Amino acid sequence: TMALVDNFTTTIRRVLTRTFFPVLQQAIGFGSAFEGWTAHEEEVAYHVLVPLTPPVGHSFHLERDPDPQRPGRNFRVRVELECRCPRGQEGVNILCFRHHPAVVRRRTRQPNLLDTLCTGFYLDVKKTVRWFCALVRASWRRLPQSRSWHLELLHSKRFCHLRLTNSQESFQVKVLFGVQRCTSDIFISSRSRGAHTPSIMWPETYTVAETKFFRHMARRVPQDSSHLKCLQLLASALVCDDFSIHAIKTIIMRLLHTIPVSQWHKRYFLLQLSDVMEQLRLSLEEKHLEHFIVGNQRLPEEIRLPPDVLEANPPNLFHSLLYDPASHSQAMQAYLDM
């Protein structure tokens, strides 16, 4: 899967040489398929994030979304044309992107990023997804995988949704786009915050850091550890959306962080499963479950957080249950059903 996406990005990078579209960086796999477990989907879905960096003559500036009513931490990507003039002599360089964009456009015969994938001054998620999907469709026949797989592009507005099939199997690949925060493992991404997510909103995502945590723990727990088996079983048992698989995953990450690694041996499977269920029950009763990554100052050193994420108050994943008795009752019933 990663080879497929890397082939796409490499091929597309060649096509985009000497253009002013975003530069595609190496894809990063995240989520269950890359953490060693899968939920109950009939068809395996691989999630990958393709980081974007600005093209020559452009810069990205991340701005916090000013609307406090929207859930989570959200950003906008302001695109600015860079000045190429000598210091103190603004406008002297005829090929300056900022001061002479029309000249640069005419000389290079290429539009700048503000002309193509932006709404106003902000990078637009939906335009970026349409652009990438068109490039995937155009470049598919150049890839070696095209000789043995059939590619189908499924409809999606905020990520590129691929399905690949052959005579024996099929799988999906969901390609999201993101901009890295500093040099950390935190990105702002194209994922949705619901049906009415503005096209210039890029929510902050912690999935890369979570996958990195699972890989870190895989090196420390016993070889036949029970933590992934717990996660797999509970994710498969969850038959409704009254609380998310991510809540269960958060509890397991917290227990991995506190219980001695030797106790995750398979002979303790029922004990660990009981611990997870008890923590879930307490969290639902209290309507409180803290995010594992945000504000966690005890993460392994290899997981890098920006200072504001490190110092933030962890959001409550069950915040919506505080003010909605009906949803809380449904969540408790979903727990009992498990």
Secondary structure, 3 states (H helix, E strand, C coil): CHHHHHHHHHHHHHHCCCCCCCEECCCEEECHHHHCCCCCCCCCEEEEEEEEECCCCEEEEEEECCCCCCCCCEEEEEEEECCCCCCCCCCCCCCCCCCCHHHHHHHHCCCCHHHHCEECCEECHHHHHHHHHHHHHHHHHHCHHHHCCEEEEECCCCCEEEEEECCCCEEEEEEEEEEECCCCCCEEECCCCCCCCCCCCEEEECHHHHHHHHHHHHCCCCCCECHHHHHHHHHHHCCCCCCCHHHHHHHHHHHHHHCCHHHHEHHHHHHHHHHHHHHHHHHHHHCCCECCCCCCCCCCCCCCCCHHHHCCCCCECCHHHHHCHHHHHHHHHHHHHC
